[in-house]
Amino acid sequence: MFSRPVFALIAGASALLLPASAGAETLRGEPKAVVELFTSQGCSSCPPADAMLTNLAGRDDVVALAYHVDYWDYIGWQDTFAAPAFSDRQRGYAKSWGRPASSPRKW
């Protein structure tokens, strides 16, 4: 699908946890899918995935989150949104599912 191992797209349906308030009662019965994209500004393969996440973010039934990883910064483009915690988050998913963090795949 993508030529370089740069991101992992993690999608899963889950109920959205909402604070207890009057407005929360009306939303409680409307579960949302949570989509987490691990991406990087210095990645030539990421724009299609970024575009996909943008499209998903426009849906009412999706919570779209982008996490910029820092492990590609060494190739010459320092990602201004990257954080080590985002890379650690991706590695945690990869370890728990027995998959490499640097492979492009949907989980």
C-alpha positions as CSV (number, residue, x, y, z in Angstrom):
1,M,0.0,0.0,0.0
2,F,2.6,2.6,1.1
3,S,6.2,2.2,0.0
4,R,7.9,3.1,3.3
5,P,7.3,2.0,6.8
6,V,6.4,5.3,8.3
7,F,3.1,5.1,10.1
8,A,0.6,2.8,11.6
9,L,-3.1,3.5,11.2
10,I,-4.9,2.1,14.2
11,A,-8.6,2.0,14.0
12,G,-11.1,0.6,16.5
13,A,-14.6,1.2,17.4
14,S,-15.2,2.2,21.0
15,A,-17.6,4.1,23.1
16,L,-16.6,7.7,23.5
17,L,-16.3,8.6,27.2
18,L,-18.1,11.8,28.0
19,P,-18.2,13.8,31.1
20,A,-21.4,13.7,33.2
21,S,-23.4,16.7,32.1
22,A,-26.8,17.4,30.7
23,G,-25.4,17.4,27.1
24,A,-23.7,14.0,27.7
25,E,-27.1,12.3,28.1
26,T,-28.0,13.0,24.5
27,L,-24.7,11.7,23.2
28,R,-24.3,8.6,25.4
29,G,-26.1,6.3,22.9
30,E,-24.0,7.4,19.9
31,P,-20.8,5.4,19.9
32,K,-17.9,6.6,17.8
33,A,-15.0,4.9,16.1
34,V,-11.6,6.2,17.3
35,V,-8.9,6.3,14.5
36,E,-5.3,7.0,15.5
37,L,-2.8,7.9,12.8
38,F,0.9,7.8,13.5
39,T,2.5,10.1,10.9
40,S,5.5,12.4,10.3
41,Q,6.0,15.6,8.3
42,G,9.2,14.2,6.8
43,C,7.5,11.1,5.4
44,S,6.9,11.0,1.6
45,S,4.3,8.2,2.1
46,C,2.2,9.9,4.7
47,P,0.2,12.5,2.7
48,P,-2.3,9.9,1.5
49,A,-2.9,8.6,5.0
50,D,-3.1,12.2,6.3
51,A,-5.8,12.9,3.6
52,M,-7.7,9.7,4.7
53,L,-7.7,10.9,8.3
54,T,-8.9,14.3,7.3
55,N,-11.8,12.7,5.4
56,L,-12.6,10.5,8.4
57,A,-12.5,13.5,10.7
58,G,-15.4,15.0,8.9
59,R,-17.7,12.2,9.9
60,D,-20.0,12.4,12.9
61,D,-19.3,8.8,13.9
62,V,-15.5,9.1,14.0
63,V,-13.0,10.7,16.4
64,A,-9.8,11.2,14.4
65,L,-6.4,11.7,16.1
66,A,-3.0,12.3,14.5
67,Y,0.2,11.5,16.4
68,H,3.4,12.7,14.9
69,V,6.3,10.3,15.7
70,D,9.9,11.4,16.1
71,Y,11.8,8.3,14.9
72,W,12.0,9.6,11.4
73,D,13.5,13.0,12.3
74,Y,17.0,11.5,11.6
75,I,16.4,11.6,7.8
76,G,16.7,15.3,7.7
77,W,13.3,16.9,8.3
78,Q,12.6,17.6,12.0
79,D,8.8,17.2,12.5
80,T,7.6,20.2,14.4
81,F,4.6,18.3,15.8
82,A,6.6,15.1,16.8
83,A,6.9,14.0,20.4
84,P,8.7,11.0,21.9
85,A,5.5,10.1,23.8
86,F,3.7,9.6,20.4
87,S,6.4,7.2,19.2
88,D,6.2,5.4,22.6
89,R,2.4,5.1,22.2
90,Q,2.8,3.5,18.8
91,R,5.5,1.1,20.1
92,G,3.2,0.2,22.9
93,Y,0.4,-0.8,20.5
94,A,2.9,-2.7,18.3
95,K,4.3,-4.6,21.3
96,S,0.9,-5.6,22.6
97,W,-0.2,-6.8,19.2
98,G,3.2,-8.5,18.2
99,R,3.7,-6.2,15.2
100,P,6.6,-3.9,14.3
101,A,5.9,-0.2,14.9
102,S,7.5,0.8,11.6
103,S,5.3,-1.3,9.3
104,P,2.6,0.5,7.3
105,R,-0.7,-1.3,8.2
106,K,-4.1,-0.8,9.6
107,W,-4.7,-2.5,12.9
